[in-house]
Amino acid sequence: MRASLTITILVAFSIVGGVSARYIQAASPASGPGGDNTSRTPVLIELFTSEGCSSCPPADALLEKLDRSQPVTGADLIVLSEHVDYWNDTGWKDPYSSHEYSRRQSEYAAQFRLGSIYTPQMVVDGHFEFVGSDERRASQAIKEAAKASKAHVSISLSSSDAEATTVHVEAEPLPSTVGTQSADIFLAIADNSDESQVSGGENAGRRLQHVAVLRKLVRIGAVDASTGFSRDLNLDLKSEHHGNLRVVAIVQEPEAGRVLGASLARLSN
């Protein structure tokens, strides 16, 4: 089981100069549907899950499959595994869980007018929700999400030493086609992969594997119909595992509304 990752985010309001590109950038395009074969529409897939939930491992496996195989033509799937904390009193404390993600799921429940929250739950672009192991429903939701007009957001990485990197996030003003006047911009830090040997609770005795495990989600700004966004953020990575990270920029309507754009970059040693 891995130790917790400590990440300090310091916002710098000027371009950081003199950095060398030590990390591989793999930013996702924010293109509209109907482009050529190299143009794919980013679709954000969030899985609310827990290591204490016996029905969650199939959903974890589906999320990994979607991330690895990218099965929907024209869609660039950006996935996040968000481990909730309300299973932690059932015999196993999920080491990746956070009450922050339980709150985020509750905000989605309010948007979807659900009477309660549950695991596993998959949310696609903040607009579709369903049981997280339902592959058929996931495919349908992704295809629908890929048809939507998206706001353009990009993310790039550079670094000058082994323990810090600079993230540049840039977003254009919201196009009229997205149908909203303002949106928040979030930065998500996630492990590429994690695993646990579970010794208690409903999954006792199982080794569980996860992809894109969310470790921190921070609101870094906003964008509207007339004003774009451009900012550098210094990430101080106090971990020897910093090569196991991915960074995602998300443009989303307030109060866990629709996801209007997303972009992904991976940290690599």
Beta strands, then each sheet from edge to edge (+ up, - down):
strand 1: 6-12
strand 2: 41-49
strand 3: 75-83
strand 4: 121-124
strand 5: 128-131
strand 6: 153-161
strand 7: 164-171
strand 8: 182-197
strand 9: 207-224
strand 10: 229-238
strand 11: 245-252
strand 12: 259-266
sheet 1: 1+ 10- 7+ 6-
sheet 2: 3+ 2+ 4- 5+
sheet 3: 9+ 8- 11+ 12-
end
